[in-house]
């Protein structure tokens, strides 16, 4: 899985360079495949390569053949395989400074903090709820919401912008099996009330590998639903309109729980890739350590 992470990082950095050079989504995808030396059929899942508003589609697959007139944001969710084992990595980049660039930086910081919670004996459901509180604070700081994290979670506001689970098991399948298994007889460990999309509810054990992928998105259907009920009062709709052209942010690492500190295979792979580069070869937006 460490090797799969290295291959994925190689592809991510090539796709970012393509974006910076004004390539289309399709071209960035092709540079990814070339860099990690894998065919689409060999990848663990279809790459998500999304510019601008397309980043609000959680499993975007269209891959525009022409670059948009204005490049504002780039979200890439792409992995690789090595000897059957998968990596699953997401990064988001802003084309220029501004509120969206600040949002990317704050989600990245929140994601690093959540990776620190991947320790043996931790209930992954608690990591998920922690993500809602931490992201709720991020939403509040950047002006999207009018409530701090815990209050936003209690009022159902965080789910407007963070509608999926914090992550899942990773291994021979990119969404590895048994995420909600409670015992050998097939009983389930229930998801937290109001969070039906969480794929993993188990206690973390040494050697278990999970994804940690917080995100904040501007999804029309979820925004419309919130605008029609009491959540409307807790959202700054002017900021929503400002950020909608950027689509959304997701940052995802692959982290192994151990008996001590978590092993973040993704950040370590980025750090090794940058170390191997010649001086000055680091890309704008590289997320390393």
Beta strands, then each sheet from edge to edge (+ up, - down):
strand 1: 48-51
strand 2: 73-78
strand 3: 81-82
strand 4: 85-86
strand 5: 89-94
strand 6: 209-212
strand 7: 215-217
strand 8: 248-250
strand 9: 253-256
strand 10: 263-264
sheet 1: 1+ 2- 5+
sheet 2: 3+ 4-
sheet 3: 6+ 9- 10+
sheet 4: 7+ 8-
end
